[in-house]
Amino acid sequence: PIPGKLTARERILLLLDPDSFDEYDMFVEHRCSDFGMDSSKNKYPGDSVVTGRGRINGRLAYVFSQRNVLCSGVVPQISLIMGPCAGGAVYSPALTDFTFMVKDTSYLFITGPDVVKSVTNEDVTQEQLGGAKTHTSVSGVAHRAFENDIDALLNLREFFNYLPLSNRDPAPVRECHDPSDRLVPELDMLVPIESTKAYDMLDIIHSIADEREFFEIMPSYARNIVVGFARMNGRTVGIVGNQPKVASGCLDINSSVKGARFVRFCDAFNIPLITFVDVPGFLPGTAQEYGGIIRHGAKLLFAFAEATVPKITIITRKAYGGAYDVMSSKHLRGDANYAWPTAEVAVMGAKGAVQIIFRGKEADAEAEYVDKFANPFPAAMRGFVDDIIQPSTTRVRICHDLDVLASKTQSSPWKKHANIPL
Amino acid sequence: MLGRSSIACILRTLLKTFEKLLIANRGEIACRVIKTCKKMGIKTVAIHSDVDANAVHVKMADEAVCVGPAPTSKSYLNMDAIMEVIKKTRAQAVHPGYGFLSENKEFARRLASEGVTFIGPDTHAIQAMGDKIESKLLAKNAKVNTIPGFDGVVKDADEAVRIAREIGYPVMIKASAGGGGKGMRIAWDDEETREGFRFSSQEAASSFGDDRLLIEKFIDNPRHIEIQVLADKHGNALWLNERECSIQRRNQKVVEEAPSTFLDPETRRAMGEQAVALAKAVKYSSAGTVEFLVDSSKNFYFLEMNTRLQVEHPVTECITGLDLVQEMIRVAKGYPLRHKQADIPINGWAVECRVYAEDPYKSFGLPSIGKLSQYQEPLHVPSVRVDSGIQQGSDISIYYDPMISKLITYGSNRAEALKRMEEALDNYVIRGVAHNISLLREVIIHPRFVQGDISTKFLPEVYPDGFKGKCFWLKCEKHEISVKNSSSVCFFFRIPIAKSKQSSWELSVRLGDGIYPVAVSKDGSSFSVEVDGMKLNVTSEWNLASPLLSVTIDGTQRTIQRLSRNASGDTSIQFLGTVYKLQILTKVAAELSKYMPEKAAEDTSSILRSPMPGAVVAVSVKPGDMVSEGQEICVIEAMKMQNSMIAAKTGKVKAVHCKAGDTVGEGDLLVELE
């Protein structure tokens, strides 16, 4: 065995329930005849790939059986990269819903370091070019990185528990000991009084989720937005939240794409979406505009707008301008949109707004603007938020809404497929 | 007929004290004072710093006013701002709590000049007792035992022996000019005194150029026992028995109890009477505490008098039934004491543990900060009192004392109080910050503590290499491990989707360096767990959402706290106070684990990380500087302590990641060497 790597069969043993694996095509051999490859010493039954089906915690899973674009949106597809994967083969994981990698032993690249060197004269190691760190924090190609083979496979089992088996199956419901009417008193004092001070959106997510469990997707990439899976009263939900701790939680190209991809997965597999909003706006600047923030930001807007799953939105603090609109607002067919008392739904922050409106001539205008707009009432009066809720009751409200919305159906006009701005 | 509430109303009018009282403090003591005020029908005003705007004491009080930013010098010690609030809110009296302005004579004076009552003694007593020399003199004059000693020029060895005999052995001899314990010698007889004289006088002359010697009674293995006194403005004073406060770390009390196992009624009375004599000598009014050192032969010596309410006052309240805050308020209003000395009982036994947000594994407690993500006080345990000023979601910040609460249990005897303390500690849920429950839980069941064989050196004596968590001097080690394993193993059986038909598991549990094979089979709601040939039956209600899990292991009920688990099998639980990190894997996964590479740990000698949260006071290097091993690189101040951070090796400074004035968290990178 190669140090640090398990064999394919050992991996399957760990991934699947004991004695549940049924293998297919064990006798298939390669048919390459060039360069002496057809000699009998170069032939192995079940060559290079082990496939079959088995169960993960009692639920059916196929191991490397289908990797087809046509399956996208029909069954959830997950890739786990546990070694080098280069050239055209990288599109196999790239087409699946989630790609996980093993740290230090797995690589993904179109062309390896040798070709890179000969073509561009760039010196780069495999790890720098396509290691787990690169893809989970820089390129956004992979969604999570794990310490080693065992860690990765055990986490894959855990992750599988959140997902439905197909778009026609409901997500599994876990027996829930965490009361759905549990109040979360600490939320009443979580948002700092100074609106410039950061807090951790993960604190909110952990405190409202069943048993504080949250399976985060892409935790190291575009950290100004948090996405991942949790359960509410036993049912799987997708959670999207701006992260005030990183870049004030603003939306930029990377966070828009990260959010959009996640929202579309949830919508495809009927997983309700819960969105926590604290967004000061889109990140300004040439880098963003030249990079096409309009086009990429539109992806998130599009994804939320087209989603027909139950959509519950909680505005915890800032909900400014276009970014407010994008974050699963009422205007994008949100089912239940709430604001905490600390919410500020406005076109922009007081300082900026006053500068534009009065060109710096009105000294007291800022206080007036704060008074008028830095609170959730104007939005509530216009029906943009359905209620202003005590933060401690957030879990109760979400669980109630999910109960009511469980039977939600919404159909779209016939189309071949929508044309999301890519 | 008068209703109960109208009788209470009339009584209140008859015993009227103040309309409105301001509490010049924060945290648990502010909440403690507000509780009594509510009982007495007094309106309360809280003060707070800006970071404390959501604090519990602010919510409890009828009014709350911000007095400044987080640093105490700008808020809780800001006399101008506090005086302003008093004026604005028309508070008639101020309770200072402990710490902050409680023993500040200037504050007491300013209050008096504004006609506001200070709930405490008058400025004269504060001043007299605040001065180490003056208080000793006063004590001597009031015939209170003070540590006998001689400070001056000693002619020869014979004179030294004469002085030592007068004082009584053992004695401590050192050069007067030497600070602290430097050059200190202990003499148990004449011969050792002569020797001590020779060394010390030589040292005095050569090192300090000052011939004076200090010969003082050496108090061997002292206990710290203090007497609570209560005095009024009419010359009456009572002693409310003692508190034993010997369990200390770095001169800070950790576990206190009342009464003390060590005192007999005669000694207690003698100490009480001397304490009262001292109180009367300084015309003391209000509650106060006279601290004594007590040696192994029950000789006691005056240490100091604290002119305020003590942190550990609840144990006295438990055994005497008095509400000390209420008595302080009454006395301040000018009422005479309601009790006679003969009325003061010792009913039962009370123990107090100070629960701190600190890591007991680092020199018995280095502060930890963070948000209390989960917090649940063990109030369902009988006879438990928790004095706290925080709640779930509160921040423990670097600005204030890291005490989370005072956990007090009470019983008809000591054993009962201690048993309840064990249960209370096991059921106390604190998440988000490190805490010292493990240390407290170990101290209260240590055989020496249980026998009452304690002194101020208890912690360093019992844990000479520092506290390392639960140690198995208890019964048989294997049994403890099995209990721990089996109970934590149960978390593994979170069968997320009831479809799995599996009912038995072969597992492997790693705990520390040990790996234990564990076989588990499920039968209804109970599990049969086999560890190392020992078979245990584990039953529980299995509420996996609750942080507390009550399990019955072979008929013995245990409370286990589930702290965390992840998909990789890492599980952490709190059992008997100590946190254990286990890795629970299936047998297959455990066997395959040996093929997994060990990842190289970060080379820590070239990086310097902050060992605790705090503020950077000074940075003494800049990039490019050469530093030698052991050289000071920067100073971190945390909770009143300055900690010198030193270089772990000799090298060139590559980068400096902090500057003076920065706030750093535990583990933050400070300086990198090349």
Boltz contact constraints between the chains, C-beta under 6 A:
constraints:
  - contact:
      token1: [A, 3]
      token2: [B, 597]
      max_distance: 6.0
  - contact:
      token1: [A, 4]
      token2: [B, 597]
      max_distance: 6.0
  - contact:
      token1: [A, 6]
      token2: [B, 592]
      max_distance: 6.0
  - contact:
      token1: [A, 10]
      token2: [B, 592]
      max_distance: 6.0
  - contact:
      token1: [A, 13]
      token2: [B, 588]
      max_distance: 6.0
  - contact:
      token1: [A, 14]
      token2: [B, 589]
      max_distance: 6.0
  - contact:
      token1: [A, 57]
      token2: [B, 496]
      max_distance: 6.0
  - contact:
      token1: [A, 57]
      token2: [B, 497]
      max_distance: 6.0
  - contact:
      token1: [A, 57]
      token2: [B, 500]
      max_distance: 6.0
  - contact:
      token1: [A, 58]
      token2: [B, 497]
      max_distance: 6.0
  - contact:
      token1: [A, 58]
      token2: [B, 499]
      max_distance: 6.0
  - contact:
      token1: [A, 58]
      token2: [B, 500]
      max_distance: 6.0
  - contact:
      token1: [A, 148]
      token2: [B, 596]
      max_distance: 6.0
  - contact:
      token1: [A, 150]
      token2: [B, 589]
      max_distance: 6.0
  - contact:
      token1: [A, 150]
      token2: [B, 593]
      max_distance: 6.0
  - contact:
      token1: [A, 151]
      token2: [B, 568]
      max_distance: 6.0
  - contact:
      token1: [A, 154]
      token2: [B, 567]
      max_distance: 6.0
  - contact:
      token1: [A, 154]
      token2: [B, 568]
      max_distance: 6.0
  - contact:
      token1: [A, 155]
      token2: [B, 567]
      max_distance: 6.0
  - contact:
      token1: [A, 158]
      token2: [B, 567]
      max_distance: 6.0
  - contact:
      token1: [A, 161]
      token2: [B, 496]
      max_distance: 6.0
  - contact:
      token1: [A, 172]
      token2: [B, 497]
      max_distance: 6.0
  - contact:
      token1: [A, 174]
      token2: [B, 496]
      max_distance: 6.0
  - contact:
      token1: [A, 177]
      token2: [B, 543]
      max_distance: 6.0
  - contact:
      token1: [A, 177]
      token2: [B, 544]
      max_distance: 6.0
  - contact:
      token1: [A, 177]
      token2: [B, 545]
      max_distance: 6.0
  - contact:
      token1: [A, 178]
      token2: [B, 545]
      max_distance: 6.0
  - contact:
      token1: [A, 185]
      token2: [B, 392]
      max_distance: 6.0
  - contact:
      token1: [A, 186]
      token2: [B, 392]
      max_distance: 6.0
  - contact:
      token1: [A, 186]
      token2: [B, 393]
      max_distance: 6.0
  - contact:
      token1: [A, 189]
      token2: [B, 54]
      max_distance: 6.0
  - contact:
      token1: [A, 189]
      token2: [B, 393]
      max_distance: 6.0
  - contact:
      token1: [A, 211]
      token2: [B, 545]
      max_distance: 6.0
